[in-house]
Amino acid sequence: MDKDLKKQTKSKDRVRKHGEVFTAEREVKAMCDLVKDETERIDSRFLEPACGDGNFLAEILSRKLAVVRKKYGRSHPDYEKNAVLAASSIYGVDILQDNVLACRERMFSIWDREYTAVCRKDCSEQTREAVRFIFSRNIVCGNALTLMCVDEQGADTKEPIVFSEWAFITGCQMQRCDYTFAELLAEEDPKAAKQQNFLEPPAEEGHFLKRYVSHYKRVQEHDEDRN
Ligand SMILES: C[S@@+](CC[C@H](N)C(=O)[O-])C[C@H]1O[C@@H](n2cnc3c(N)ncnc32)[C@H](O)[C@@H]1O
């Protein structure tokens, strides 16, 4: 097998079953450059429905964090809050659990490397835990075609994929609203959702499953099952 292709694949079986071929760094950067302004906006939301171990998501996070450092690096409280916001805006789905776990870990280590370098002695373990929690909710093990969560074998479960929308409301208070993936798609394009029988378009905009508000360092206190 060609050397570069070998780096981009794990096994023939995974390529055959899941189309798993990782995108090379050069292409990732070039594609992100196509939407450069968005990748550099701290709160712009990105979702990759077949994220693998996070080649695109990692690049987007690095770009956003570079902007946070440039804008807020001199004030540790402002840096911390905006770095949490950057982390909370990035989402991924993959059908393979090992990819999802690797992706969450990779995202956290990029985030934590920057956080530690900027905030040094002002770093807080509680904030690190909050960011780990955000990645555990935002990077989901699921089937992006059926919009359902999957088990360790990649088979659909009865649980729909649910994403949390994070937003700062006042000061350090962060709001989390949970929506099913199906509902988010229906809001995006009600006609397409109806044609595909995902669900009826929502009766009113902003219909969510659950809403939580807490200090951004304590978002993990609203913890439920998430593998
Ligand atoms: C071509 S790879 C791309 C990975 C990554 N986006 C990249 O560019 O490096 C496709 C990924 O989609 C995942 N995948 C395949 N079918 C899927 C599905 N129905 N739902 C979610 N993920 C899926 C595979 O596990 C694999 O990681």
Ligand as a Chemical Component Dictionary entry (heavy atoms), coordinates in Angstrom:
data_LIG
# 
_chem_comp.id                   LIG 
_chem_comp.type                 NON-POLYMER 
_chem_comp.pdbx_formal_charge   0 
_chem_comp.three_letter_code    LIG 
# 
loop_
_chem_comp_atom.comp_id 
_chem_comp_atom.atom_id 
_chem_comp_atom.alt_atom_id 
_chem_comp_atom.type_symbol 
_chem_comp_atom.charge 
_chem_comp_atom.model_Cartn_x 
_chem_comp_atom.model_Cartn_y 
_chem_comp_atom.model_Cartn_z 
_chem_comp_atom.pdbx_ordinal 
LIG C1  C1  C 0  -13.844 9.139  5.264  1  
LIG S1  S1  S 1  -13.728 8.954  7.044  2  
LIG C2  C2  C 0  -13.478 10.660 7.448  3  
LIG C3  C3  C 0  -12.947 10.901 8.840  4  
LIG C4  C4  C 0  -12.610 12.370 9.129  5  
LIG N1  N1  N 0  -13.732 13.228 8.844  6  
LIG C5  C5  C 0  -11.432 12.815 8.308  7  
LIG O1  O1  O 0  -11.671 13.521 7.300  8  
LIG O2  O2  O -1 -10.299 12.493 8.630  9  
LIG C6  C6  C 0  -15.429 8.647  7.390  10 
LIG C7  C7  C 0  -15.784 8.470  8.881  11 
LIG O3  O3  O 0  -17.192 8.317  8.956  12 
LIG C8  C8  C 0  -17.518 7.352  9.906  13 
LIG N2  N2  N 0  -18.852 6.838  9.527  14 
LIG C9  C9  C 0  -19.186 5.945  8.560  15 
LIG N3  N3  N 0  -20.510 5.790  8.485  16 
LIG C10 C10 C 0  -21.042 6.631  9.412  17 
LIG C11 C11 C 0  -22.373 6.927  9.819  18 
LIG N4  N4  N 0  -23.456 6.341  9.250  19 
LIG N5  N5  N 0  -22.554 7.816  10.829 20 
LIG C12 C12 C 0  -21.499 8.420  11.426 21 
LIG N6  N6  N 0  -20.224 8.163  11.087 22 
LIG C13 C13 C 0  -19.989 7.294  10.088 23 
LIG C14 C14 C 0  -16.379 6.345  9.840  24 
LIG O4  O4  O 0  -16.246 5.644  11.049 25 
LIG C15 C15 C 0  -15.197 7.263  9.551  26 
LIG O5  O5  O 0  -14.551 7.666  10.722 27 
# 
loop_
_chem_comp_bond.comp_id 
_chem_comp_bond.atom_id_1 
_chem_comp_bond.atom_id_2 
_chem_comp_bond.value_order 
_chem_comp_bond.pdbx_ordinal 
LIG C1  S1  SING 1  
LIG S1  C2  SING 2  
LIG S1  C6  SING 3  
LIG C2  C3  SING 4  
LIG C3  C4  SING 5  
LIG C4  N1  SING 6  
LIG C4  C5  SING 7  
LIG C5  O1  DOUB 8  
LIG C5  O2  SING 9  
LIG C6  C7  SING 10 
LIG C7  O3  SING 11 
LIG C7  C15 SING 12 
LIG O3  C8  SING 13 
LIG C8  N2  SING 14 
LIG C8  C14 SING 15 
LIG N2  C9  SING 16 
LIG N2  C13 SING 17 
LIG C9  N3  DOUB 18 
LIG N3  C10 SING 19 
LIG C10 C11 SING 20 
LIG C10 C13 DOUB 21 
LIG C11 N4  SING 22 
LIG C11 N5  DOUB 23 
LIG N5  C12 SING 24 
LIG C12 N6  DOUB 25 
LIG N6  C13 SING 26 
LIG C14 O4  SING 27 
LIG C14 C15 SING 28 
LIG C15 O5  SING 29 
# 
